[in-house]
Amino acid sequence: MPKTLNKTYKLKSKNQSKKTVTRDENILSKIKEIKKRFFETVEKEVKEINVIHFDERVSSVAIVVIFPLIILYFVAHQMWSTGFFTTTFSTLEMLLFYGSLIPWIITGALYGIGQKNPSRDFDAFGGILFVPIALTWIYVVFPFDFTYFANVLPLFLRFLVQWISNDIARIIIIIIIIINLVVAVYATILRVSVRKELSKRKK
């Protein structure tokens, strides 16, 4: 190999090695920052183990009010036979579909009455086990026809939801499943970490 090419090759290899080291250092730095923030959150949760802030109460009240309205919206489709629910919407699908909405109401209600820790325990259980499984089955079966989704609304309000097609609805369900799982896993890890920290301080 000519000397010039050899020098060029060595220089490129050296630069690539530097880039690899720099990238690895950046990744490690980000991991350390994430760990630091997580432990700061754990410490905050330990200090405020029974504290429910005003914004948390407001959001819990909003959930308790909004989600029953969402359920009533779908019940209206069933009662009026609008065509939104297809023939594949059997008893199992109905239980899974409405059941995936109920955990939100329960956790919101528990939070609203000051039961912060039971709310989080229930939320973690529903978020990791029931809701993703239920919504995954609903996604597979997909017992809906969104052509009729707006039919229970007054004519002047139908534009609010008429843009939702079956394909868009499928994408929304996937996004909900992913977000629900990520949040639930994080909440569970945080809950376990808080409990461990509390048990340490009691000793």
Contact map, one row per residue, 1 for C-alpha under 8 A:
11101100000000000000000000000000000000000000000000000000000000000000000000000000000000000000000000000000000000000000000000000000000000000000000000000000000000000000000000000000000000000000000000000000000
11111100000000000000000000000000000000000000000000000000000000000000000000000000000000000000000000000000000000000000000000000000000000000000000000000000000000000000000000000000000000000000000000000000000
11111110000000000000000000000000000000000000000000000000000000000000000000000000000000000000000000000000000000000000000000000000000000000000000000000000000000000000000000000000000000000000000000000000000
01111111000000000000000000000000000000000000000000000000000000000000000000000000000000000000000000000000000000000000000000000000000000000000000000000000000000000000000000000000000000000000000000000000000
11111111100000000000000000000000000000000000000000000000000000000000000000000000000000000000000000000000000000000000000000000000000000000000000000000000000000000000000000000000000000000000000000000000000
11111111110000000000000000000000000000000000000000000000000000000000000000000000000000000000000000000000000000000000000000000000000000000000000000000000000000000000000000000000000000000000000000000000000
00111111111000000000000000000000000000000000000000000000000000000000000000000000000000000000000000000000000000000000000000000000000000000000000000000000000000000000000000000000000000000000000000000000000
00011111111100000000000000000000000000000000000000000000000000000000000000000000000000000000000000000000000000000000000000000000000000000000000000000000000000000000000000000000000000000000000000000000000
00001111111110000000000000000000000000000000000000000000000000000000000000000000000000000000000000000000000000000000000000000000000000000000000000000000000000000000000000000000000000000000000000000000000
00000111111111000000000000000000000000000000000000000000000000000000000000000000000000000000000000000000000000000000000000000000000000000000000000000000000000000000000000000000000000000000000000000000000
00000011111111100000000000000000000000000000000000000000000000000000000000000000000000000000000000000000000000000000000000000000000000000000000000000000000000000000000000000000000000000000000000000000000
00000001111111110000000000000000000000000000000000000000000000000000000000000000000000000000000000000000000000000000000000000000000000000000000000000000000000000000000000000000000000000000000000000000000
00000000111111111000000000000000000000000000000000000000000000000000000000000000000000000000000000000000000000000000000000000000000000000000000000000000000000000000000000000000000000000000000000000000000
00000000011111111100000000000000000000000000000000000000000000000000000000000000000000000000000000000000000000000000000000000000000000000000000000000000000000000000000000000000000000000000000000000000000
00000000001111111110000000000000000000000000000000000000000000000000000000000000000000000000000000000000000000000000000000000000000000000000000000000000000000000000000000000000000000000000000000000000000
00000000000111111111000000000000000000000000000000000000000000000000000000000000000000000000000000000000000000000000000000000000000000000000000000000000000000000000000000000000000000000000000000000000000
00000000000011111111100000000000000000000000000000000000000000000000000000000000000000000000000000000000000000000000000000000000000000000000000000000000000000000000000000000000000000000000000000000000000
00000000000001111111110000000000000000000000000000000000000000000000000000000000000000000000000000000000000000000000000000000000000000000000000000000000000000000000000000000000000000000000000000000000000
00000000000000111111111000000000000000000000000000000000000000000000000000000000000000000000000000000000000000000000000000000000000000000000000000000000000000000000000000000000000000000000000000000000000
00000000000000011111111100000000000000000000000000000000000000000000000000000000000000000000000000000000000000000000000000000000000000000000000000000000000000000000000000000000000000000000000000000000000
00000000000000001111111110000000000000000000000000000000000000000000000000000000000000000000000000000000000000000000000000000000000000000000000000000000000000000000000000000000000000000000000000000000000
00000000000000000111111111000000000000000000000000000000000000000000000000000000000000000000000000000000000000000000000000000000000000000000000000000000000000000000000000000000000000000000000000000000000
00000000000000000011111111100000000000000000000000000000000000000000000000000000000000000000000000000000000000000000000000000000000000000000000000000000000000000000000000000000000000000000000000000000000
00000000000000000001111111110000000000000000000000000000000000000000000000000000000000000000000000000000000000000000000000000000000000000000000000000000000000000000000000000000000000000000000000000000000
00000000000000000000111111111000000000000000000000000000000000000000000000000000000000000000000000000000000000000000000000000000000000000000000000000000000000000000000000000000000000000000000000000000000
00000000000000000000011111111100000000000000000000000000000000000000000000000000000000000000000000000000000000000000000000000000000000000000000000000000000000000000000000000000000000000000000000000000000
00000000000000000000001111111110000000000000000000000000000000000000000000000000000000000000000000000000000000000000000000000000000000000000000000000000000000000000000000000000000000000000000000000000000
00000000000000000000000111111111000000000000000000000000000000000000000000000000000000000000000000000000000000000000000000000000000000000000000000000000000000000000000000000000000000000000000000000000000
00000000000000000000000011111111100000000000000000000000000000000000000000000000000000000000000000000000000000000000000000000000000000000000000000000000000000000000000000000000000000000000000000000000000
00000000000000000000000001111111110000000000000000000000000000000000000000000000000000000000000000000000000000000000000000000000000000000000000000000000000000000000000000000000000000000000000000000000000
00000000000000000000000000111111111000000000000000000000000000000000000000000000000000000000000000000000000000000000000000000000000000000000000000000000000000000000000000000000000000000000000000000000000
00000000000000000000000000011111111100000000000000000000000000000000000000000000000000000000000000000000000000000000000000000000000000000000000000000000000000000000000000000000000000000000000000000000000
00000000000000000000000000001111111110000000000000000000000000000000000000000000000000000000000000000000000000000000000000000000000000000000000000000000000000000000000000000000000000000000000000000000000
00000000000000000000000000000111111111000000000000000000000000000000000000000000000000000000000000000000000000000000000000000000000000000000000000000000000000000000000000000000000000000000000000000000000
00000000000000000000000000000011111111100000000000000000000000000000000000000000000000000000000000000000000000000000000000000000000000000000000000000000000000000000000000000000000000000000000000000000000
00000000000000000000000000000001111111110000000000000000000000000000000000000000000000000000000000000000000000000000000000000000000000000000000000000000000000000000000000000000000000000000000000000000000
00000000000000000000000000000000111111111000000000000000000000000000000000000000000000000000000000000000000000000000000000000000000000000000000000000000000000000000000000000000000000000000000000000000000
00000000000000000000000000000000011111111100000000000000000000000000000000000000000000000000000000000000000000000000000000000000000000000000000000000000000000000000000000000000000000000000000000000000000
00000000000000000000000000000000001111111110000000000000000000000000000000000000000000000000000000000000000000000000000000000000000000000000000000000000000000000000000000000000000000000000000000000000000
00000000000000000000000000000000000111111111000000000000000000000000000000000000000000000000000000000000000000000000000000000000000000000000000000000000000000000000000000000000000000000000000000000000000
00000000000000000000000000000000000011111111100000000000000000000000000000000000000000000000000000000000000000000000000000000000000000000000000000000000000000000000000000000000000000000000000000000000000
00000000000000000000000000000000000001111111110000000000000000000000000000000000000000000000000000000000000000000000000000000000000000000000000000000000000000000000000000000000000000000000010011000000000
00000000000000000000000000000000000000111111111000000000000000000000000000000000000000000000000000000000000000000000000000000000000000000000000000000000000000000000000000000000000000000000000001000000000
00000000000000000000000000000000000000011111111100000000000000000000000000000000000000000000000000000000000000000000000000000000000000000000000000000000000000000000000000000000000000000000000000000000000
00000000000000000000000000000000000000001111111110000000000000000000000000000000000000000000000000000000000000000000000000000000000000000000000000000000000000000000000000000000000000000000000001000000000
00000000000000000000000000000000000000000111111110000000000000000000000000000000000000000000000000000000000000000000000000000000000000000000000000000000000000000000000000000000000000000000000001001100000
00000000000000000000000000000000000000000011111110000000000000000000000000000000000000000000000000000000000000000000000000000000000000000000000000000000000000000000000000000000000000000000000000000000000
00000000000000000000000000000000000000000001111111110000000000000000000000000000000000000000000000000000000000000000000000000000000000000000000000000000000000000000000000000000000000000000000000000000000
00000000000000000000000000000000000000000000111111100000000000000000000000000000000000000000000000000000000000000000100000000000000000000000000000000000000000000000000000000000000000000000000000000000000
00000000000000000000000000000000000000000000000111110000000000000000000000000000000000000000000000000000000000000001100000000000000000000000000000000000000000000000000000000000000000000000000000000000000
00000000000000000000000000000000000000000000000111111000000000000000000000000000000000000000000000000000000000000001000000000000000000000000000000000000000000000000000000000000000000000000000000000000000
00000000000000000000000000000000000000000000000101111101100000000000000000000000000000000000000000000000000000100101000000000000000000000000000000000000000000000000000000000000000000000000000000000000000
00000000000000000000000000000000000000000000000000111111100000000000000000000000000000000000000000000000000000000000000000000000000000000000000000000000000000000000000000000000000000000000000000000000000
00000000000000000000000000000000000000000000000000011111110000000000000000000000000000000000000000000000000000000000000000000000000000000000000000000000000000000000000000000000000000000000000000000000000
00000000000000000000000000000000000000000000000000001111111000000000000000000000000000000000000000000000000000000000000000000000000000000000000000000000000000000000000000000000000000000000000000000000000
00000000000000000000000000000000000000000000000000011111111100000000000000000000000000000000000000000000000000100000000000000000000000000000000000000000000000000000000000000000000000000000000000000000000
00000000000000000000000000000000000000000000000000011111111110000000000000000000000000000000000000000000000000110000000000000000000000000000000000000000000000000000000000000000000000000000000000000000000
00000000000000000000000000000000000000000000000000000111111111000000000000000000000000000000000000000000000000000000000000000000000000000000000000000000000000000000000000000000000000000000000000000000000
00000000000000000000000000000000000000000000000000000011111111100000000000000000000000000000000000000000000100000000000000000000000000000000000000000000000000000000000000000000000000000000000000000000000
00000000000000000000000000000000000000000000000000000001111111110000000000000000000000000000000000000000001110110000000000000000000000000000000000000000000000000000000000000000000000000000000000000000000
00000000000000000000000000000000000000000000000000000000111111111000000000000000000000000000000000000000000110010000000000000000000000000000000000000000000000000000000000000000000000000000000000000000000
00000000000000000000000000000000000000000000000000000000011111111100000000000000000000000000000000000000000000000000000000000000000000000000000000000000000000000000000000000000000000000000000000000000000
00000000000000000000000000000000000000000000000000000000001111111110000000000000000000000000000000000001100100000000000000000000000000000000000000000000000000000000000000000000000000000000000000000000000
00000000000000000000000000000000000000000000000000000000000111111111000000000000000000000000000000000001110110000000000000000000000000000000000000000000000000000000000000000000000000000000000000000000000
00000000000000000000000000000000000000000000000000000000000011111111100000000000000000000000000000000000000000000000000000000000000000000000000000000000000000000000000000000000000000000000000000000000000
00000000000000000000000000000000000000000000000000000000000001111111110000000000000000000000000000000000000000000000000000000000000000000000000000000000000000000000000000000000000000000000000000000000000
00000000000000000000000000000000000000000000000000000000000000111111111000000000000000000000000000001101100000000000000000000000000000000000000000000000000000000000000000000000000000000000000000000000000
00000000000000000000000000000000000000000000000000000000000000011111111100000000000000000000000000000000100000000000000000000000000000000000000000000000000000000000000000000000000000000000000000000000000
00000000000000000000000000000000000000000000000000000000000000001111111110000000000000000000000000000000000000000000000000000000000000000000000000000000000000000000000000000000000000000000000000000000000
00000000000000000000000000000000000000000000000000000000000000000111111111000000000000000000000000000000000000000000000000000000000000000000000000000000000000000000000000000000000000000000000000000000000
00000000000000000000000000000000000000000000000000000000000000000011111111100000000000000000000001001000000000000000000000000000000000000000000000000000000000000000000000000000000000000000000000000000000
00000000000000000000000000000000000000000000000000000000000000000001111111110000000000000000000000000000000000000000000000000000000000000000000000000000000000000000000000000000000000000000000000000000000
00000000000000000000000000000000000000000000000000000000000000000000111111111000000000000000000000000000000000000000000000000000000000000000000000000001000000000000000000000000000000000000000000000000000
00000000000000000000000000000000000000000000000000000000000000000000011111111100000000000000000000000000000000000000000000000000000000000000000000000000000000000000000000000000000000000000000000000000000
00000000000000000000000000000000000000000000000000000000000000000000001111111110000000000000000000000000000000000000000000000000000000000000000000000000000000000000000000000000000000000000000000000000000
00000000000000000000000000000000000000000000000000000000000000000000000111111111000000000000000000000000000000000000000000000000000000000000000000000001000000000000000000000000000000000000000000000000000
00000000000000000000000000000000000000000000000000000000000000000000000011111111111110000000000000000000000000000000000000000000000000000000000000000011000000000000000000000000000000000000000000000000000
00000000000000000000000000000000000000000000000000000000000000000000000001111111110010000000000000000000000000000000000000000000000000000000000000000000000000000000000000000000000000000000000000000000000
00000000000000000000000000000000000000000000000000000000000000000000000000111111100000000000000000000000000000000000000000000000000000000000000000000000000000000000000000000000000000000000000000000000000
00000000000000000000000000000000000000000000000000000000000000000000000000011111110000000000000000000000000000000000000000000000000000000000000000000000000000000000000000000000000000000000000000000000000
00000000000000000000000000000000000000000000000000000000000000000000000000001111111110000000000000000000000000000000000000000000000000000000000000000000000000000000000000000000000000000000000000000000000
00000000000000000000000000000000000000000000000000000000000000000000000000001101111110000000000000000000000000000000000000000000000000000000000000010011000000000000000000000000000000000000000000000000000
00000000000000000000000000000000000000000000000000000000000000000000000000001000111111000000000000000000000000000000000000000000000000000000000010010000000000000000000000000000000000000000000000000000000
00000000000000000000000000000000000000000000000000000000000000000000000000001000111111000000000000000000000000000000000000000000000000000000000111111000000000000000000000000000000000000000000000000000000
00000000000000000000000000000000000000000000000000000000000000000000000000001100111111111000000000000000000000000000000000000000000000000000001110000000000000000000000000000000000000000000000000000000000
00000000000000000000000000000000000000000000000000000000000000000000000000000000001111111000000000000000000000000000000000000000000000000000001110000000000000000000000000000000000000000000000000000000000
00000000000000000000000000000000000000000000000000000000000000000000000000000000000011111100000000000000000000000000000000000000000000000000001000000000000000000000000000000000000000000000000000000000000
00000000000000000000000000000000000000000000000000000000000000000000000000000000000011111100100000000000000000000000000000000000000000000000111000000000000000000000000000000000000000000000000000000000000
00000000000000000000000000000000000000000000000000000000000000000000000000000000000011111111110000000000000000000000000000000000000000000000001100000000000000000000000000000000000000000000000000000000000
00000000000000000000000000000000000000000000000000000000000000000000000000000000000000111111110000000000000000000000000000000000000000000000000000000000000000000000000000000000000000000000000000000000000
00000000000000000000000000000000000000000000000000000000000000000000000000000000000000001111111000000000000000000000000000000000000000000000000000000000000000000000000000000000000000000000000000000000000
00000000000000000000000000000000000000000000000000000000000000000000000000000000000000001111111100000000000000000000000000000000000000000000000000000000000000000000000000000000000000000000000000000000000
00000000000000000000000000000000000000000000000000000000000000000000000000000000000000011111111110000000000000000000000000000000000000001100001000000000000000000000000000000000000000000000000000000000000
00000000000000000000000000000000000000000000000000000000000000000000000000000000000000001111111111100000000000000000000000000000000000000000000000000000000000000000000000000000000000000000000000000000000
00000000000000000000000000000000000000000000000000000000000000000000000000000000000000000011111111100000000000000000000000000000000000000000000000000000000000000000000000000000000000000000000000000000000
00000000000000000000000000000000000000000000000000000000000000000000000000000000000000000001111111110000000000000000000000000000000001100100000000000000000000000000000000000000000000000000000000000000000
00000000000000000000000000000000000000000000000000000000000000000000000000000000000000000000111111111000000000000000000000000000000001100100000000000000000000000000000000000000000000000000000000000000000
00000000000000000000000000000000000000000000000000000000000000000000001000000000000000000000011111111100000000000000000000000000000000000000000000000000000000000000000000000000000000000000000000000000000
00000000000000000000000000000000000000000000000000000000000000000000000000000000000000000000011111111110000000000000000000000000001001000000000000000000000000000000000000000000000000000000000000000000000
00000000000000000000000000000000000000000000000000000000000000000000000000000000000000000000000111111111000000000000000000000000011001100000000000000000000000000000000000000000000000000000000000000000000
00000000000000000000000000000000000000000000000000000000000000000010001000000000000000000000000011111111100000000000000000000000000000000000000000000000000000000000000000000000000000000000000000000000000
00000000000000000000000000000000000000000000000000000000000000000010000000000000000000000000000001111111110000000000000000000000000000000000000000000000000000000000000000000000000000000000000000000000000
00000000000000000000000000000000000000000000000000000000000000000000000000000000000000000000000000111111111000000000000001100100000000000000000000000000000000000000000000000000000000000000000000000000000
00000000000000000000000000000000000000000000000000000000000000110010000000000000000000000000000000011111111100000000000000100000000000000000000000000000000000000000000000000000000000000000000000000000000
00000000000000000000000000000000000000000000000000000000000000110011000000000000000000000000000000001111111110000000000000000000000000000000000000000000000000000000000000000000000000000000000000000000000
00000000000000000000000000000000000000000000000000000000000000010000000000000000000000000000000000000111111111000000001000000000000000000000000000000000000000000000000000000000000000000000000000000000000
00000000000000000000000000000000000000000000000000000000000100000000000000000000000000000000000000000011111111100000001101100000000000000000000000000000000000000000000000000000000000000000000000000000000
00000000000000000000000000000000000000000000000000000000001110110000000000000000000000000000000000000001111111110000001000000000000000000000000000000000000000000000000000000000000000000000000000000000000
00000000000000000000000000000000000000000000000000000000000110010000000000000000000000000000000000000000111111111000000000000000000000000000000000000000000000000000000000000000000000000000000000000000000
00000000000000000000000000000000000000000000000000000000000000000000000000000000000000000000000000000000011111111111011000000000000000000000000000000000000000000000000000000000000000000000000000000000000
00000000000000000000000000000000000000000000000000010001100100000000000000000000000000000000000000000000001111111111001000000000000000000000000000000000000000000000000000000000000000000000000000000000000
00000000000000000000000000000000000000000000000000000000100110000000000000000000000000000000000000000000000111111110000000000000000000000000000000000000000000000000000000000000000000000000000000000000000
00000000000000000000000000000000000000000000000000000000000000000000000000000000000000000000000000000000000011111110000000000000000000000000000000000000000000000000000000000000000000000000000000000000000
00000000000000000000000000000000000000000000000000010000000000000000000000000000000000000000000000000000000001111111000000000000000000000000000000000000000000000000000000000000000000000000000000000000000
00000000000000000000000000000000000000000000000000000000000000000000000000000000000000000000000000000000000001111111111000000000000000000000000000000000000000000000000000000000000000000000000000000000000
00000000000000000000000000000000000000000000000001110000000000000000000000000000000000000000000000000000000001100111111100000000000000000000000000000000000000000000000000000000000000000000000000000000000
00000000000000000000000000000000000000000000000011000000000000000000000000000000000000000000000000000000000000000011111110000000000000000000000000000000000000000000000000000000000000000000000000000000000
00000000000000000000000000000000000000000000000000000000000000000000000000000000000000000000000000000000000001000011111111000000000000000000000000000000000000000000000000000000000000000000000000000000000
00000000000000000000000000000000000000000000000000000000000000000000000000000000000000000000000000000000011101100011111111100000000000000000000000000000000000000000000000000000000000000000000000000000000
00000000000000000000000000000000000000000000000000000000000000000000000000000000000000000000000000000000001000000001111111110000000000000000000000000000000000000000000000000000000000000010001000000000000
00000000000000000000000000000000000000000000000000000000000000000000000000000000000000000000000000000000000000000000111111111000000000000000000000000000000000000000000000000000000000000001001000000000000
00000000000000000000000000000000000000000000000000000000000000000000000000000000000000000000000000000010001000000000011111111100000000000000000000000000000000000000000000000000000000000000000000000000000
00000000000000000000000000000000000000000000000000000000000000000000000000000000000000000000000000000011001000000000001111111110000000000000000000000000000000000000000000000000000000010000000000000000000
00000000000000000000000000000000000000000000000000000000000000000000000000000000000000000000000000000000000000000000000111111111000000000000000000000000000000000000000000000000000000011011000000000000000
00000000000000000000000000000000000000000000000000000000000000000000000000000000000000000000000000000000000000000000000011111111110000000000000000000000000000000000000000000000000000000000000000000000000
00000000000000000000000000000000000000000000000000000000000000000000000000000000000000000000000000000010000000000000000001111111111000000000000000000000000000000000000000000000000000000000000000000000000
00000000000000000000000000000000000000000000000000000000000000000000000000000000000000000000000000000000000000000000000000111111111100000000000000000000000000000000000000000000000110111000000000000000000
00000000000000000000000000000000000000000000000000000000000000000000000000000000000000000000000000000000000000000000000000011111111100000000000000000000000000000000000000000000000110011000000000000000000
00000000000000000000000000000000000000000000000000000000000000000000000000000000000000000000000000000000000000000000000000001111111110000000000000000000000000000000000000000000000000000000000000000000000
00000000000000000000000000000000000000000000000000000000000000000000000000000000000000000000000000010000000000000000000000001111111111000000000000000000000000000000000000000000000000000000000000000000000
00000000000000000000000000000000000000000000000000000000000000000000000000000000000000000000000000110000000000000000000000000111111111100000000000000000000000000000000000000000100100000000000000000000000
00000000000000000000000000000000000000000000000000000000000000000000000000000000000000000000000000000000000000000000000000000011111111110000000000000000000000000000000000000000100110000000000000000000000
00000000000000000000000000000000000000000000000000000000000000000000000000000000000000000000000000000000000000000000000000000000111111111000000000000000000000000000000000000000000000000000000000000000000
00000000000000000000000000000000000000000000000000000000000000000000000000000000000000000000000110110000000000000000000000000000011111111100000000000000000000000000000000000000000000000000000000000000000
00000000000000000000000000000000000000000000000000000000000000000000000000000000000000000000000110010000000000000000000000000000001111111110000000000000000000000000000000001000100000000000000000000000000
00000000000000000000000000000000000000000000000000000000000000000000000000000000000000000000000000000000000000000000000000000000000111111111000000000000000000000000000000000000100000000000000000000000000
00000000000000000000000000000000000000000000000000000000000000000000000000000000000000000000100000000000000000000000000000000000000011111111100000000000000000000000000000000000000000000000000000000000000
00000000000000000000000000000000000000000000000000000000000000000000000000000000000000000000100110000000000000000000000000000000000001111111111000000000000000000000000000000000000000000000000000000000000
00000000000000000000000000000000000000000000000000000000000000000000000000000000000000000000000000000000000000000000000000000000000000111111110000000000000000000000000001001100000000000000000000000000000
00000000000000000000000000000000000000000000000000000000000000000000000000000000000000000000000000000000000000000000000000000000000000011111110000000000000000000000000000000000000000000000000000000000000
00000000000000000000000000000000000000000000000000000000000000000000000000000000000000010000000000000000000000000000000000000000000000001111111000000000000000000000000000000000000000000000000000000000000
00000000000000000000000000000000000000000000000000000000000000000000000000000000000000010000000000000000000000000000000000000000000000000111111100000000000000000000000000000000000000000000000000000000000
00000000000000000000000000000000000000000000000000000000000000000000000000000000000011111000100000000000000000000000000000000000000000000100111110000000000000000000000000000000000000000000000000000000000
00000000000000000000000000000000000000000000000000000000000000000000000000000000000111001000000000000000000000000000000000000000000000000000011111000000000000000000010000000000000000000000000000000000000
00000000000000000000000000000000000000000000000000000000000000000000000000000000001111000000000000000000000000000000000000000000000000000000001111111000000000000000010000000000000000000000000000000000000
00000000000000000000000000000000000000000000000000000000000000000000000000000000000100000000000000000000000000000000000000000000000000000000000111111100000000000001110010000000000000000000000000000000000
00000000000000000000000000000000000000000000000000000000000000000000000000000000000100000000000000000000000000000000000000000000000000000000000011111100000000000100110000000000000000000000000000000000000
00000000000000000000000000000000000000000000000000000000000000000000000000000000011100000000000000000000000000000000000000000000000000000000000011111110000000000000000000000000000000000000000000000000000
00000000000000000000000000000000000000000000000000000000000000000000000000000000000100000000000000000000000000000000000000000000000000000000000011111111000000001100000000000000000000000000000000000000000
00000000000000000000000000000000000000000000000000000000000000000000000000000000000000000000000000000000000000000000000000000000000000000000000001111111100001101100000000000000000000000000000000000000000
00000000000000000000000000000000000000000000000000000000000000000000000000001000010000000000000000000000000000000000000000000000000000000000000000011111110001000000000000000000000000000000000000000000000
00000000000000000000000000000000000000000000000000000000000000000000000010011000010000000000000000000000000000000000000000000000000000000000000000001111110000000000000000000000000000000000000000000000000
00000000000000000000000000000000000000000000000000000000000000000000000000000000000000000000000000000000000000000000000000000000000000000000000000000111111011000000000000000000000000000000000000000000000
00000000000000000000000000000000000000000000000000000000000000000000000000000000000000000000000000000000000000000000000000000000000000000000000000000011111111000000000000000000000000000000000000000000000
00000000000000000000000000000000000000000000000000000000000000000000000000000000000000000000000000000000000000000000000000000000000000000000000000000000111111000000000000000000000000000000000000000000000
00000000000000000000000000000000000000000000000000000000000000000000000000000000000000000000000000000000000000000000000000000000000000000000000000000000011111100000000000000000000000000000000000000000000
00000000000000000000000000000000000000000000000000000000000000000000000000000000000000000000000000000000000000000000000000000000000000000000000000000000111111110000000000000000000000000000000000000000000
00000000000000000000000000000000000000000000000000000000000000000000000000000000000000000000000000000000000000000000000000000000000000000000000000000110111111111100000000000000000000000000000000000000000
00000000000000000000000000000000000000000000000000000000000000000000000000000000000000000000000000000000000000000000000000000000000000000000000000000100000111111110000000000000000000000000000000000000000
00000000000000000000000000000000000000000000000000000000000000000000000000000000000000000000000000000000000000000000000000000000000000000000000000000000000011111110000000000000000000000000000000000000000
00000000000000000000000000000000000000000000000000000000000000000000000000000000000000000000000000000000000000000000000000000000000000000000000000001100000001111111000000000000000000000000000000000000000
00000000000000000000000000000000000000000000000000000000000000000000000000000000000000000000000000000000000000000000000000000000000000000000000000101100000001111111100000000000000000000000000000000000000
00000000000000000000000000000000000000000000000000000000000000000000000000000000000000000000000000000000000000000000000000000000000000000000000000000000000000111111100000000000000000000000000000000000000
00000000000000000000000000000000000000000000000000000000000000000000000000000000000000000000000000000000000000000000000000000000000000000000000001000000000000001111110110000000000000000000000000000000000
00000000000000000000000000000000000000000000000000000000000000000000000000000000000000000000000000000000000000000000000000000000000000000000000001100000000000000111111110000000000000000000000000000000000
00000000000000000000000000000000000000000000000000000000000000000000000000000000000000000000000000000000000000000000000000000000000000000000000111100000000000000001111111000000000000000000000000000000000
00000000000000000000000000000000000000000000000000000000000000000000000000000000000000000000000000000000000000000000000000000000000000000000000000000000000000000000111111100000000000000000000000000000000
00000000000000000000000000000000000000000000000000000000000000000000000000000000000000000000000000000000000000000000000000000000000000000000000000000000000000000001111111110000000000000000000000000000000
00000000000000000000000000000000000000000000000000000000000000000000000000000000000000000000000000000000000000000000000000000000000000000000000001000000000000000001111111111000000000000000000000000000000
00000000000000000000000000000000000000000000000000000000000000000000000000000000000000000000000000000000000000000000000000000000000000000010000000000000000000000000011111111100000000000000000000000000000
00000000000000000000000000000000000000000000000000000000000000000000000000000000000000000000000000000000000000000000000000000000000000000000000000000000000000000000001111111110000000000000000000000000000
00000000000000000000000000000000000000000000000000000000000000000000000000000000000000000000000000000000000000000000000000000000000000000000000000000000000000000000000111111111000000000000000000000000000
00000000000000000000000000000000000000000000000000000000000000000000000000000000000000000000000000000000000000000000000000000000000000100010000000000000000000000000000011111111100000000000000000000000000
00000000000000000000000000000000000000000000000000000000000000000000000000000000000000000000000000000000000000000000000000000000000000000010000000000000000000000000000001111111110000000000000000000000000
00000000000000000000000000000000000000000000000000000000000000000000000000000000000000000000000000000000000000000000000000000000000000000000000000000000000000000000000000111111111000000000000000000000000
00000000000000000000000000000000000000000000000000000000000000000000000000000000000000000000000000000000000000000000000000000000000000000000000000000000000000000000000000011111111100000000000000000000000
00000000000000000000000000000000000000000000000000000000000000000000000000000000000000000000000000000000000000000000000000000000001100110000000000000000000000000000000000001111111110000000000000000000000
00000000000000000000000000000000000000000000000000000000000000000000000000000000000000000000000000000000000000000000000000000000000000000000000000000000000000000000000000000111111111000000000000000000000
00000000000000000000000000000000000000000000000000000000000000000000000000000000000000000000000000000000000000000000000000000000000000000000000000000000000000000000000000000011111111100000000000000000000
00000000000000000000000000000000000000000000000000000000000000000000000000000000000000000000000000000000000000000000000000000011001100000000000000000000000000000000000000000001111111110000000000000000000
00000000000000000000000000000000000000000000000000000000000000000000000000000000000000000000000000000000000000000000000000000011000100000000000000000000000000000000000000000000111111111000000000000000000
00000000000000000000000000000000000000000000000000000000000000000000000000000000000000000000000000000000000000000000000000000000000000000000000000000000000000000000000000000000011111111100000000000000000
00000000000000000000000000000000000000000000000000000000000000000000000000000000000000000000000000000000000000000000000000000010000000000000000000000000000000000000000000000000001111111110000000000000000
00000000000000000000000000000000000000000000000000000000000000000000000000000000000000000000000000000000000000000000000000110011000000000000000000000000000000000000000000000000000111111111000000000000000
00000000000000000000000000000000000000000000000000000000000000000000000000000000000000000000000000000000000000000000000000010011000000000000000000000000000000000000000000000000000011111111100000000000000
00000000000000000000000000000000000000000000000000000000000000000000000000000000000000000000000000000000000000000000000000000000000000000000000000000000000000000000000000000000000001111111110000000000000
00000000000000000000000000000000000000000000000000000000000000000000000000000000000000000000000000000000000000000000000100010000000000000000000000000000000000000000000000000000000000111111111000000000000
00000000000000000000000000000000000000000000000000000000000000000000000000000000000000000000000000000000000000000000000010010000000000000000000000000000000000000000000000000000000000011111111100000000000
00000000000000000000000000000000000000000000000000000000000000000000000000000000000000000000000000000000000000000000000000000000000000000000000000000000000000000000000000000000000000001111111110000000000
00000000000000000000000000000000000000000100000000000000000000000000000000000000000000000000000000000000000000000000000000000000000000000000000000000000000000000000000000000000000000000111111111000000000
00000000000000000000000000000000000000000000000000000000000000000000000000000000000000000000000000000000000000000000000110000000000000000000000000000000000000000000000000000000000000000011111111100000000
00000000000000000000000000000000000000000000000000000000000000000000000000000000000000000000000000000000000000000000000000000000000000000000000000000000000000000000000000000000000000000001111111110000000
00000000000000000000000000000000000000000100000000000000000000000000000000000000000000000000000000000000000000000000000000000000000000000000000000000000000000000000000000000000000000000000111111111000000
00000000000000000000000000000000000000000110110000000000000000000000000000000000000000000000000000000000000000000000000000000000000000000000000000000000000000000000000000000000000000000000011111111100000
00000000000000000000000000000000000000000000000000000000000000000000000000000000000000000000000000000000000000000000000000000000000000000000000000000000000000000000000000000000000000000000001111111110000
00000000000000000000000000000000000000000000000000000000000000000000000000000000000000000000000000000000000000000000000000000000000000000000000000000000000000000000000000000000000000000000000111111111000
00000000000000000000000000000000000000000000010000000000000000000000000000000000000000000000000000000000000000000000000000000000000000000000000000000000000000000000000000000000000000000000000011111111100
00000000000000000000000000000000000000000000010000000000000000000000000000000000000000000000000000000000000000000000000000000000000000000000000000000000000000000000000000000000000000000000000001111111110
00000000000000000000000000000000000000000000000000000000000000000000000000000000000000000000000000000000000000000000000000000000000000000000000000000000000000000000000000000000000000000000000000111111111
00000000000000000000000000000000000000000000000000000000000000000000000000000000000000000000000000000000000000000000000000000000000000000000000000000000000000000000000000000000000000000000000000011111111
00000000000000000000000000000000000000000000000000000000000000000000000000000000000000000000000000000000000000000000000000000000000000000000000000000000000000000000000000000000000000000000000000001111111
00000000000000000000000000000000000000000000000000000000000000000000000000000000000000000000000000000000000000000000000000000000000000000000000000000000000000000000000000000000000000000000000000000111111
00000000000000000000000000000000000000000000000000000000000000000000000000000000000000000000000000000000000000000000000000000000000000000000000000000000000000000000000000000000000000000000000000000011111
